[in-house]
């Protein structure tokens, strides 16, 4: 099984997410309730970590799932 990337899904309630999204968009940062990242160890994983840190800083709960492909 090959990992093609990762999917981040926000689990927090909509009102909390909406406030955080508006604040981040005002700073010029993209935020959505479901985002996919590639599996490149340098570029994509750094961006994934930065995105997860942004969600954590805004008090949002989220899950990260691998996007896989069979053989």
Buried (B, 14 or more C-beta within 10 A) or exposed (E): EEEEBBBBEBEBEEEBBEEBBEEBEEEEEEBEBEBBBBBEEEEBBEBBEEBBEBBEEBEBEBEEEEBEEEE
